[in-house]
Amino acid sequence: MTVLVVGVPDGEQLELLRSGIQRNPHFRVVSHAHDPAVALAHARVLLPDITVLSLPAGLDRLDAAPDVLHVFHGVRALDPPSAVVLRTSATRVPRAVSGLAAEGAVHVVRESDAEALMRALHAIGLRRASCDPDPMP
């Protein structure tokens, strides 16, 4: 499955995330972008199966960050829609963000929880493999 990583600047954190995702041979990071406009351009061309979207620190509502919300809706509006894993640095997942979760389509994980990220990617992969519809949240 192809993965687009959004919101992680170039550097060690991006390389750790990329290598963690690609440790599983079923997932391949095909692109990354820190800028929302570039991320959507990549998504429109590459049509990733999954978008891993890192939320800015301190964000408690997705609508508080219009660029992030635009990327979220943009990748979900693709045909076929990209599944999304929202990564948050918050110690507890903000209620407004957790409300976006949709089984097999949108997952929310803590940034520091690599196991939760892999569980989310795996759940998305299983959903896609079964050809279940991918509902909008």
Backbone hydrogen bonds, N-H to C=O, Kabsch-Sander energy under -0.5 kcal/mol:
donor,donor_aa,acceptor,acceptor_aa,energy
3,V,28,R,-2.4
4,L,50,I,-2.4
5,V,31,S,-2.1
6,V,4,L,-0.5
6,V,52,V,-3.1
7,G,33,A,-2.2
14,L,9,P,-0.6
15,E,11,G,-2.2
16,L,12,E,-2.5
17,L,13,Q,-2.2
18,R,14,L,-3.1
19,S,15,E,-2.6
20,G,16,L,-2.2
21,I,17,L,-2.3
22,Q,18,R,-2.6
23,R,19,S,-0.7
24,N,21,I,-1.2
27,F,24,N,-1.9
28,R,1,M,-2.6
30,V,3,V,-2.4
30,V,28,R,-0.7
31,S,3,V,-1.1
33,A,5,V,-2.2
39,A,35,D,-2.5
40,L,36,P,-2.3
41,A,37,A,-1.9
42,H,38,V,-2.6
43,A,39,A,-2.5
44,R,40,L,-2.5
45,V,41,A,-1.6
46,L,42,H,-3.2
47,L,43,A,-2.3
49,D,2,T,-0.5
50,I,2,T,-2.1
51,T,83,A,-2.9
52,V,4,L,-3.0
52,V,50,I,-0.5
53,L,51,T,-0.8
53,L,85,V,-2.5
54,S,6,V,-2.8
54,S,52,V,-0.6
55,L,87,R,-3.4
59,L,56,P,-1.6
64,A,61,R,-1.3
65,A,62,L,-1.6
69,L,65,A,-2.4
70,H,66,P,-2.4
71,V,67,D,-2.0
72,F,68,V,-2.7
73,H,69,L,-2.7
74,G,70,H,-2.3
75,V,71,V,-2.7
76,R,72,F,-1.8
77,A,73,H,-1.3
78,L,75,V,-0.7
82,S,75,V,-2.6
83,A,49,D,-2.8
84,V,105,A,-2.7
85,V,51,T,-2.7
86,L,84,V,-0.6
86,L,107,H,-3.4
87,R,53,L,-2.6
87,R,85,V,-0.6
88,T,86,L,-0.5
88,T,109,V,-2.4
96,A,60,D,-0.5
98,S,94,P,-2.7
99,G,95,R,-1.5
100,L,97,V,-1.9
101,A,98,S,-1.3
102,A,106,V,-2.0
105,A,102,A,-3.1
106,V,102,A,-2.5
107,H,84,V,-2.7
109,V,86,L,-2.9
111,E,88,T,-3.4
113,D,110,R,-2.0
114,A,112,S,-1.0
117,L,113,D,-1.8
118,M,114,A,-2.1
119,R,115,E,-2.3
120,A,116,A,-2.4
121,L,117,L,-2.6
122,H,118,M,-2.5
123,A,119,R,-2.6
124,I,120,A,-2.4
125,G,121,L,-2.5
126,L,122,H,-2.6
127,R,123,A,-2.1
128,R,124,I,-2.8
129,A,125,G,-2.5
130,S,126,L,-1.4
131,C,128,R,-1.2
132,D,127,R,-1.4
